Amino acid sequence: MKFEQVCQTFNQYLAQKNYWSVLLPLAVPGMFVCAGLQLISNFIYLGAVVNVLSYVGFWLFLLLSLSTCSFRMSAIGLGIMGLDHVWNLLSSLFKYHSLNYSALLYLALYGGLAYLAYRKSLSVN
């Protein structure tokens, strides 16, 4: 079974549920808002609750946007999260003169997923 078929089946399942069908059209903007809040939290303290909600919301909206097969938008959202960890990595290098291995691992994860989603968007279109 191809990944697009899995996404379409997941979308059909979510469209049957009342509370998820309301969130499906808001998937891409919600993902961008949550990723933007994660990026802004590097410069302005937004609070732990907003940080956690934006992180969980990003993954939720990423799954919803993948269910609508919008792979290019998912790649952009994952790229924004990758930029967040680029900032964490560079700030630890310049401020503390040490390598933040968790930021490096997250950068590889988000960067790899963004690359795979972008490649998938090229093969689908």
Accessible surface in RSA format (square Angstrom, percent):
REM  Atomic radii and reference values for relative SASA: ProtOr
REM  Chains: A
REM  Algorithm: Lee & Richards
REM  Probe-radius: 1.40
REM  Slices: 20
REM RES _ NUM      All-atoms   Total-Side   Main-Chain    Non-polar    All polar
REM                ABS   REL    ABS   REL    ABS   REL    ABS   REL    ABS   REL
RES MET A   1   180.96  93.7  97.54  64.6  83.41 198.6  91.53  77.8  89.43 118.5
RES LYS A   2   135.61  66.2 128.72  79.0   6.90  16.4  79.57  71.6  56.04  59.7
RES PHE A   3    94.55  47.3  87.00  53.9   7.55  19.6  89.26  54.1   5.29  15.1
RES GLU A   4    26.13  15.0  26.13  19.8   0.00   0.0  20.14  39.0   5.98   4.9
RES GLN A   5    84.50  47.3  83.13  60.8   1.37   3.3  23.67  50.4  60.84  46.1
RES VAL A   6    69.04  45.4  67.17  60.8   1.88   4.5  68.24  59.3   0.80   2.2
RES CYS A   7     5.75   4.3   4.02   4.5   1.73   4.1   1.73   4.4   4.02   4.3
RES GLN A   8    95.24  53.3  93.93  68.6   1.31   3.1  26.40  56.2  68.84  52.2
RES THR A   9    75.60  53.8  74.19  75.2   1.41   3.4  59.84  80.4  15.76  23.8
RES PHE A  10    77.56  38.8  73.59  45.6   3.97  10.3  77.13  46.8   0.43   1.2
RES ASN A  11    42.16  29.1  42.16  40.7   0.00   0.0   1.76   4.2  40.40  39.0
RES GLN A  12   119.52  66.8 114.15  83.4   5.36  12.8  40.27  85.7  79.25  60.1
RES TYR A  13   116.48  54.4 113.45  64.5   3.04   7.9  79.71  59.9  36.77  45.3
RES LEU A  14     7.46   4.2   7.46   5.3   0.00   0.0   7.46   5.2   0.00   0.0
RES ALA A  15    55.90  51.4  38.18  58.9  17.72  40.3  38.53  54.3  17.36  46.0
RES GLN A  16   137.36  76.8 105.63  77.2  31.73  75.5  40.60  86.4  96.76  73.4
RES LYS A  17    70.52  34.4  68.06  41.8   2.46   5.9  20.23  18.2  50.29  53.6
RES ASN A  18   125.43  86.5 118.89 114.9   6.54  15.7  30.22  72.7  95.20  92.0
RES TYR A  19   144.60  67.5 134.75  76.7   9.85  25.6 106.43  80.0  38.17  47.1
RES TRP A  20    67.43  27.1  67.43  32.6   0.00   0.0  54.54  29.1  12.90  20.9
RES SER A  21    41.33  34.9  30.30  40.4  11.03  25.4  16.38  34.9  24.95  35.0
RES VAL A  22    99.45  65.4  88.97  80.5  10.47  25.2  95.64  83.1   3.81  10.3
RES LEU A  23    49.86  27.8  49.86  35.7   0.00   0.0  49.86  35.0   0.00   0.0
RES LEU A  24    20.94  11.7  16.18  11.6   4.76  12.0  16.95  11.9   3.99  10.7
RES PRO A  25   102.50  74.7  71.36  65.0  31.14 113.2  83.65  69.1  18.84 117.1
RES LEU A  26    93.30  52.0  93.30  66.7   0.00   0.0  93.30  65.5   0.00   0.0
RES ALA A  27     1.58   1.5   1.58   2.4   0.00   0.0   1.58   2.2   0.00   0.0
RES VAL A  28    34.85  22.9  34.37  31.1   0.48   1.2  34.37  29.9   0.48   1.3
RES PRO A  29    72.35  52.7  67.43  61.5   4.92  17.9  72.13  59.5   0.22   1.4
RES GLY A  30    13.27  16.4   0.00   N/A  13.27  16.4  12.34  33.9   0.93   2.1
RES MET A  31     0.00   0.0   0.00   0.0   0.00   0.0   0.00   0.0   0.00   0.0
RES PHE A  32    60.22  30.1  54.36  33.7   5.86  15.3  54.55  33.1   5.67  16.2
RES VAL A  33    91.78  60.4  84.35  76.4   7.42  17.9  90.74  78.8   1.04   2.8
RES CYS A  34    12.77   9.7  12.77  14.2   0.00   0.0   0.00   0.0  12.77  13.8
RES ALA A  35     0.15   0.1   0.00   0.0   0.15   0.3   0.00   0.0   0.15   0.4
RES GLY A  36    21.49  26.5   0.00   N/A  21.49  26.5  21.45  58.9   0.04   0.1
RES LEU A  37    57.51  32.0  56.47  40.4   1.04   2.6  56.47  39.7   1.04   2.8
RES GLN A  38    17.34   9.7  16.94  12.4   0.40   1.0   0.00   0.0  17.34  13.2
RES LEU A  39    49.35  27.5  49.35  35.3   0.00   0.0  49.35  34.7   0.00   0.0
RES ILE A  40    79.65  45.3  79.29  59.1   0.36   0.9  79.65  57.4   0.00   0.0
RES SER A  41    29.24  24.7  10.87  14.5  18.37  42.3   4.23   9.0  25.01  35.0
RES ASN A  42    44.94  31.0  13.57  13.1  31.37  75.5   5.54  13.3  39.40  38.1
RES PHE A  43   127.16  63.6  90.33  56.0  36.82  95.8  95.98  58.2  31.18  89.2
RES ILE A  44   105.61  60.1 101.72  75.8   3.89   9.4 105.41  75.9   0.21   0.6
RES TYR A  45   187.37  87.5 158.76  90.3  28.61  74.5 132.39  99.5  54.99  67.8
RES LEU A  46    55.33  30.8  33.67  24.1  21.66  54.5  38.94  27.3  16.39  44.1
RES GLY A  47    18.93  23.3   0.00   N/A  18.93  23.3  16.66  45.7   2.27   5.1
RES ALA A  48    67.26  61.8  58.17  89.8   9.09  20.7  63.10  88.9   4.16  11.0
RES VAL A  49   108.23  71.2 103.97  94.1   4.27  10.3 107.84  93.7   0.39   1.1
RES VAL A  50    56.45  37.1  54.93  49.7   1.52   3.7  56.07  48.7   0.37   1.0
RES ASN A  51    59.66  41.1  57.56  55.6   2.09   5.0   7.34  17.7  52.32  50.6
RES VAL A  52    90.51  59.6  88.39  80.0   2.12   5.1  90.51  78.6   0.00   0.0
RES LEU A  53   117.44  65.4 111.32  79.6   6.12  15.4 111.53  78.3   5.91  15.9
RES SER A  54     4.24   3.6   0.98   1.3   3.25   7.5   3.15   6.7   1.08   1.5
RES TYR A  55    88.74  41.4  88.74  50.5   0.00   0.0  66.78  50.2  21.96  27.1
RES VAL A  56    89.52  58.9  86.71  78.5   2.81   6.8  88.84  77.2   0.68   1.8
RES GLY A  57    10.95  13.5   0.00   N/A  10.95  13.5  10.64  29.2   0.32   0.7
RES PHE A  58     0.00   0.0   0.00   0.0   0.00   0.0   0.00   0.0   0.00   0.0
RES TRP A  59    73.58  29.5  73.53  35.6   0.05   0.1  72.07  38.4   1.51   2.4
RES LEU A  60    58.05  32.3  54.42  38.9   3.63   9.1  57.16  40.1   0.89   2.4
RES PHE A  61    31.26  15.6  31.26  19.4   0.00   0.0  31.26  19.0   0.00   0.0
RES LEU A  62     6.50   3.6   6.50   4.7   0.00   0.0   6.50   4.6   0.00   0.0
RES LEU A  63    95.63  53.3  94.96  67.9   0.67   1.7  94.96  66.7   0.67   1.8
RES LEU A  64     3.12   1.7   3.12   2.2   0.00   0.0   3.12   2.2   0.00   0.0
RES SER A  65     0.00   0.0   0.00   0.0   0.00   0.0   0.00   0.0   0.00   0.0
RES LEU A  66    35.27  19.6  35.27  25.2   0.00   0.0  35.27  24.8   0.00   0.0
RES SER A  67     1.62   1.4   0.00   0.0   1.62   3.7   0.52   1.1   1.10   1.5
RES THR A  68    57.09  40.6  33.92  34.4  23.17  55.2  33.53  45.0  23.56  35.6
RES CYS A  69    34.01  25.7  18.95  21.1  15.06  35.4  16.97  43.0  17.04  18.4
RES SER A  70    30.09  25.4  21.19  28.3   8.90  20.5  30.09  64.1   0.00   0.0
RES PHE A  71     5.18   2.6   3.47   2.2   1.70   4.4   3.47   2.1   1.70   4.9
RES ARG A  72    96.65  40.6  95.32  48.6   1.33   3.2  40.28  55.1  56.37  34.2
RES MET A  73    66.90  34.6  66.85  44.2   0.04   0.1  58.45  49.7   8.45  11.2
RES SER A  74     0.14   0.1   0.14   0.2   0.00   0.0   0.14   0.3   0.00   0.0
RES ALA A  75     9.44   8.7   5.85   9.0   3.59   8.2   6.14   8.6   3.30   8.8
RES ILE A  76    80.17  45.6  73.27  54.6   6.90  16.6  79.16  57.0   1.01   2.7
RES GLY A  77     0.00   0.0   0.00   N/A   0.00   0.0   0.00   0.0   0.00   0.0
RES LEU A  78     7.35   4.1   7.34   5.3   0.01   0.0   7.34   5.2   0.01   0.0
RES GLY A  79    28.17  34.7   0.00   N/A  28.17  34.7  24.79  68.0   3.37   7.6
RES ILE A  80    40.48  23.0  39.90  29.7   0.58   1.4  39.90  28.7   0.58   1.6
RES MET A  81     1.09   0.6   1.03   0.7   0.06   0.1   1.07   0.9   0.01   0.0
RES GLY A  82     5.12   6.3   0.00   N/A   5.12   6.3   5.12  14.1   0.00   0.0
RES LEU A  83   102.46  57.1  98.66  70.6   3.80   9.6  98.66  69.3   3.80  10.2
RES ASP A  84     7.54   5.3   7.54   7.5   0.00   0.0   0.09   0.2   7.45   7.4
RES HIS A  85    22.46  12.3  22.46  15.6   0.00   0.0  18.10  18.7   4.36   5.1
RES VAL A  86    47.19  31.1  47.19  42.7   0.00   0.0  47.19  41.0   0.00   0.0
RES TRP A  87   107.10  43.0 106.03  51.3   1.07   2.5 100.23  53.4   6.87  11.1
RES ASN A  88    41.85  28.9  39.67  38.3   2.18   5.2   6.67  16.1  35.18  34.0
RES LEU A  89    19.55  10.9  19.55  14.0   0.00   0.0  19.55  13.7   0.00   0.0
RES LEU A  90    75.17  41.9  75.12  53.7   0.06   0.1  75.17  52.8   0.00   0.0
RES SER A  91    31.64  26.7  23.25  31.0   8.39  19.3  17.56  37.4  14.08  19.7
RES SER A  92    11.90  10.1  11.35  15.1   0.55   1.3  11.90  25.3   0.00   0.0
RES LEU A  93    66.02  36.8  60.29  43.1   5.73  14.4  60.29  42.3   5.73  15.4
RES PHE A  94   153.84  77.0 139.30  86.3  14.55  37.9 139.65  84.7  14.19  40.6
RES LYS A  95   138.97  67.8 112.08  68.8  26.89  64.0  67.65  60.9  71.32  76.0
RES TYR A  96   152.92  71.4 130.43  74.2  22.48  58.5  98.57  74.1  54.34  67.0
RES HIS A  97   157.25  85.9 124.78  86.7  32.46  83.0  88.91  91.6  68.34  79.5
RES SER A  98    58.70  49.6  51.34  68.5   7.36  17.0  42.95  91.5  15.74  22.1
RES LEU A  99    69.88  38.9  52.18  37.3  17.70  44.5  52.18  36.6  17.70  47.6
RES ASN A 100    51.17  35.3  45.11  43.6   6.05  14.6  10.86  26.1  40.30  39.0
RES TYR A 101   155.74  72.7 148.73  84.6   7.01  18.2 109.66  82.4  46.08  56.8
RES SER A 102    61.14  51.7  53.76  71.7   7.39  17.0  39.29  83.7  21.85  30.6
RES ALA A 103     3.00   2.8   1.49   2.3   1.51   3.4   3.00   4.2   0.00   0.0
RES LEU A 104    74.69  41.6  74.53  53.3   0.16   0.4  74.53  52.3   0.16   0.4
RES LEU A 105   126.26  70.3 122.30  87.5   3.96  10.0 125.80  88.4   0.45   1.2
RES TYR A 106    90.26  42.1  90.26  51.4   0.00   0.0  45.06  33.9  45.20  55.7
RES LEU A 107    46.09  25.7  44.85  32.1   1.24   3.1  44.85  31.5   1.24   3.3
RES ALA A 108    67.71  62.3  47.47  73.3  20.24  46.1  59.06  83.2   8.65  22.9
RES LEU A 109    83.22  46.3  74.58  53.4   8.64  21.7  82.08  57.6   1.15   3.1
RES TYR A 110     0.55   0.3   0.55   0.3   0.00   0.0   0.00   0.0   0.55   0.7
RES GLY A 111    32.62  40.2   0.00   N/A  32.62  40.2  27.22  74.7   5.40  12.1
RES GLY A 112    32.33  39.9   0.00   N/A  32.33  39.9  30.02  82.4   2.30   5.2
RES LEU A 113    62.96  35.1  60.46  43.3   2.49   6.3  60.46  42.5   2.49   6.7
RES ALA A 114    14.04  12.9  12.98  20.0   1.06   2.4  13.31  18.7   0.73   1.9
RES TYR A 115   126.37  59.0 120.42  68.5   5.95  15.5  94.01  70.6  32.36  39.9
RES LEU A 116    96.16  53.6  91.37  65.4   4.80  12.1  91.75  64.4   4.41  11.9
RES ALA A 117    11.20  10.3   5.74   8.9   5.46  12.4  10.60  14.9   0.61   1.6
RES TYR A 118   101.12  47.2 101.12  57.5   0.00   0.0  65.57  49.3  35.55  43.8
RES ARG A 119   129.30  54.3 125.53  64.0   3.77   9.0  33.60  45.9  95.70  58.0
RES LYS A 120    55.44  27.0  52.39  32.1   3.05   7.3  26.73  24.1  28.71  30.6
RES SER A 121     2.53   2.1   1.52   2.0   1.01   2.3   2.53   5.4   0.00   0.0
RES LEU A 122    92.56  51.5  75.70  54.2  16.86  42.4  76.73  53.9  15.83  42.6
RES SER A 123    85.10  71.9  46.60  62.2  38.50  88.7  52.11 111.0  32.99  46.2
RES VAL A 124    67.78  44.6  36.52  33.1  31.25  75.3  42.06  36.5  25.71  69.7
RES ASN A 125   131.55  90.7  74.46  72.0  57.09 137.5  52.81 127.1  78.74  76.1
END  Absolute sums over single chains surface
CHAIN  1 A     7745.3       6708.1       1037.2       5657.0       2088.3
END  Absolute sums over all chains
TOTAL          7745.3       6708.1       1037.2       5657.0       2088.3
